[in-house]
Amino acid sequence: MAVRTSEAEWKGNLREGHGTMKLGSGAYEGSYSFASRFESGKGTNPEELIAAAHAGCYSMALSAGLSKAGFTPTRVHTTAKVHLEPVEGGFGITKIELLTEAQIPGISNDTFQQQAEAAKKGCPVSKALAGTQITLDAKLV
């Protein structure tokens, strides 16, 4: 199966230092810093990249489950909100909120909610992040 790689480099101390992160595919390369991670500074951060990965994985997992159940989604849009907060001993990702909206012809809301919850549990990124509380707000539009 596939093995995906990314890389990061950090120069300097925590507060004044800076770094770059690069996806192995070359699709993204960007800077990050203490300010972009813990404040509102310019650049990206690891949590933002985790959020992108989780939103993408969840959208695909939901689409796959719906297709397997005989439904063809017109659109699945997911936002992931990753919470980085102080915890004992430093900082931790304490919660991830998945917010998804989907257009699926011919599906009932009950069936959609079952599929949405199954995708949350079955998405490989959700499984990798299982130690973190993951919530889901799924809307059929």
NORDA-V710143 format. One record per backbone hydrogen bond with DSSP energy under -1.0 kcal/mol. CO is the residue of the C=O (numbers start at 1). NH is the residue of the N-H. Records with the same first field share a line. If there is no record, write none. Layout:
CO: NH ; NH
//
This chain:
5: 24
7: 22
9: 20
11: 18
13: 17
18: 11
19: 32
20: 9
21: 30
22: 7
23: 26
28: 23
30: 21
31: 44
32: 19
33: 37
34: 38
35: 39 ; 41
45: 49
46: 50
47: 51
48: 52
49: 53
50: 54
51: 55
52: 56
53: 57
54: 58
55: 59
56: 60
57: 61
58: 62
59: 63
60: 64
61: 65
62: 66
63: 67
64: 68
65: 69
66: 71
67: 70
75: 103
77: 101
79: 99
81: 97
83: 94
85: 92
87: 90
90: 87
92: 85
95: 83
96: 135
97: 81
98: 137
99: 79
100: 139
101: 77
102: 141
103: 74 ; 75
104: 107
108: 112
109: 113
110: 114
111: 115
112: 116
113: 117
114: 118
115: 119
116: 120
117: 121
118: 122
119: 123
123: 127
124: 128
125: 129
127: 130
129: 132
133: 96
135: 98
137: 100
139: 102
//
